[in-house]
Each structure stands twice: as C-alpha cells, then as structure tokens.
Amino acid sequence: MSGIFITFEGGEGSGKTTIAAMIKEHLTREGYQVTLTREPGGVEIAEKIRDIIHNVDYTNMDCKTEALLYAASRRQHLVEKVIPALESGHIVICDRYLDSSMVYQGIARGIGVDEVYQMNLFATENILPKRTIFFDILPEDGLKRVYANKDREVNRLDLENIDFHRKVYNGYLSLCDKFPDRIVKIDASLTIDQVFSQVLSKIKEIL
C-alpha cells in the first residue's frame, strides 16, 4: 500500500477530532490526497455498531462484548474504507484505532492489553499505523471540555466515573512507552493553534 496511515488517540475531550479536521483541510490545500475517518464508524455497518456501543441505555454491556464489537467495527471499516484509500496512495487520518481498544477495554475494563491486542491483530491482519499521535491532556481537563461543549455527542463512555478515565489516561502513557517508535505525544492542553502546529510537525516528519 502506497499511502500513509496515521491515527489520533486520546481521552474524552482531548481535541483530536477538531484537530483532525484542521489537518485534513491544511494537507488538502497543500495538494495531498487525504481521507479522514473515525472509529468506531466510518462506513455504514461500522456506524451501526457505533450506535450500539455508544448508546447510553446499554450501560450493562459486558466488557468482552464491547471489545468484540469494537473489533468487528474496526474490521469492516478497514476493509471497506481504510485499505482502499491506502492502496490509492492517500494519507489516511483515523480518529481512534486499536490503541483505543487496548486502553479502554484492555486496561480500563481489565480484559488485558495482550488479549485485546491479539484480538485486534486478527481483526486487522496486522495493519498498524505508521504514526500514532497521542493527545496528552489530564482526564479532568478533557471532561471539562466535554461538558462545556453542548454540540458534542455525549456517549456511554463519557458517563464513566473519573477513576475509569484516569485508567484510560495512564493506559495511554504506558502505550507511549511500549511503542515509542510509533506513538508520539503532544501537549493537548494548549490552544487549538498550538496543538495544530505540534500535530502538523509530527505528521510532516513522515510525509
């Protein structure tokens, strides 16, 4: 595949979705072919699965059911959208990928990082991003942004207690140590323009 696969990761309210749209617009103006997508979702079947995962009425969902649904959504999204775009030479920017599953289900839910990682290697056939950008912001600060933004989708994961979100944050830090060649960390507590500049710089390193 001739394209470049880049993923954005972070806790709730980290700003990665906003920055992803800004990066796509900037790179497109520079002449790059860019596909911006998200997980869970990105294609019709995966979006249907997203609706189930994020439904605030399903707080009793078993953690392994949740992990399997994410993997199923990821598989469909990958084969239907991500791989064709990469084969066409696009830069693919994906808002969340398998690192989210390792952190949210593997660590915060307690399933186990290796168990979730192996599940997702099966689902993705070992397709990993060339670069993953972790939006580093304390969970308390990220959640303040979530509740301050009335237009943002509030999903089932937003309703978890602060201890859950702290586990997510610490999980991401552990992945930064585990995969230092792939994951780079940026300070997401800064202004939008400052965060954008950091992210663009990290992407330009691999273009």
SVG drawing of the C-alpha trace seen along z (x, -y; Angstrom):
<svg xmlns="http://www.w3.org/2000/svg" viewBox="-32 -29 43 42">
<polyline fill="none" stroke="black" stroke-width="0.4" points="0.0,0.0 1.4,-3.3 -0.5,-5.6 0.3,-6.6 -1.8,-5.5 -1.9,-8.0 -4.1,-7.6 -5.1,-10.1 -5.6,-8.9 -6.6,-10.4 -9.1,-10.5 -12.5,-12.2 -12.3,-15.9 -8.7,-15.8 -9.5,-17.8 -8.3,-15.2 -11.4,-15.3 -11.2,-19.1 -7.5,-18.9 -8.1,-16.0 -10.4,-18.2 -8.0,-21.1 -5.1,-18.8 -7.1,-17.3 -8.0,-20.8 -4.4,-22.0 -2.9,-19.0 -5.6,-19.0 -4.7,-22.7 -1.1,-21.6 -2.1,-19.1 -2.2,-15.8 -5.0,-13.3 -6.4,-12.9 -9.0,-10.6 -10.4,-11.5 -12.3,-8.9 -13.2,-7.7 -13.7,-4.7 -15.9,-3.2 -17.7,-4.1 -16.5,-5.4 -18.7,-3.2 -22.4,-2.2 -22.1,1.1 -19.4,-0.2 -21.6,-3.2 -24.5,-0.9 -22.2,0.9 -21.1,-2.5 -24.7,-3.3 -24.9,-0.2 -21.6,-0.7 -22.2,-4.4 -25.9,-4.1 -26.3,-5.4 -29.1,-2.9 -26.6,0.0 -24.6,-0.6 -24.9,3.2 -22.9,4.2 -20.4,6.9 -16.8,5.7 -15.8,8.5 -18.9,7.9 -17.8,4.3 -14.3,5.3 -15.6,7.7 -18.0,5.1 -15.1,2.6 -13.0,5.2 -15.9,6.1 -16.5,2.4 -12.8,1.9 -12.6,4.9 -15.4,3.6 -14.1,0.1 -10.6,1.3 -11.6,3.5 -14.2,1.1 -12.6,-2.3 -9.0,-2.4 -7.3,0.2 -8.8,-1.1 -7.7,-4.6 -4.2,-3.5 -3.9,-1.5 -4.9,-4.6 -2.0,-6.5 -4.0,-8.6 -2.9,-9.9 -5.5,-8.3 -6.1,-10.0 -8.2,-7.9 -9.7,-9.3 -9.0,-6.3 -7.8,-2.8 -6.7,0.3 -4.8,-1.6 -8.2,-2.8 -9.3,0.8 -6.1,1.7 -6.6,-1.2 -10.3,-1.3 -11.1,2.4 -7.7,3.9 -6.7,1.7 -9.6,-0.3 -12.1,2.6 -9.4,5.1 -9.6,7.6 -5.8,7.4 -3.7,5.5 -2.2,8.6 -5.6,10.2 -7.2,7.2 -4.1,6.6 -4.2,10.2 -7.9,9.9 -7.3,6.8 -4.3,8.1 -6.7,10.9 -9.3,8.3 -6.9,6.0 -4.5,8.6 -1.6,6.8 -2.2,3.5 -0.8,0.8 -0.4,-2.9 2.9,-4.4 2.4,-7.1 0.0,-7.5 -0.4,-10.9 -1.4,-10.8 -3.2,-14.0 -2.0,-14.3 -4.4,-16.1 -5.4,-15.2 -8.8,-13.5 -10.3,-16.1 -9.5,-18.8 -10.7,-16.8 -14.0,-16.1 -14.5,-19.8 -14.3,-20.4 -16.8,-17.6 -19.4,-19.1 -18.8,-22.7 -19.4,-21.7 -23.2,-21.4 -22.8,-20.4 -20.6,-17.4 -22.0,-13.9 -22.2,-12.6 -21.7,-8.8 -21.8,-5.9 -18.1,-6.2 -18.4,-9.9 -20.7,-8.7 -18.0,-6.5 -16.6,-7.8 -13.3,-9.7 -11.3,-6.6 -12.2,-5.0 -10.9,-8.0 -7.7,-8.1 -7.1,-4.4 -7.5,-5.3 -5.1,-8.2 -2.4,-6.1 -3.0,-3.3 -2.2,-5.7 1.0,-6.7 2.0,-3.1 1.4,-2.5 3.6,-5.5 6.4,-3.7 5.6,-0.3 5.5,-1.6 7.9,-4.6 8.7,-4.2 5.1,-4.6 3.4,-6.7 4.3,-10.4 2.9,-12.5 1.7,-16.1 0.5,-18.6 -3.2,-18.8 -3.8,-21.3 -2.5,-24.2 -4.6,-26.4 -6.1,-25.0 -3.5,-26.7 -0.6,-25.5 -1.9,-21.9 -2.4,-22.1 1.2,-23.2 2.5,-20.3 0.5,-17.7 1.3,-19.1 5.0,-19.0 4.8,-15.3 3.0,-14.4 5.4,-16.3 8.2,-14.2 6.8,-11.1 5.5,-12.7"/>
</svg>
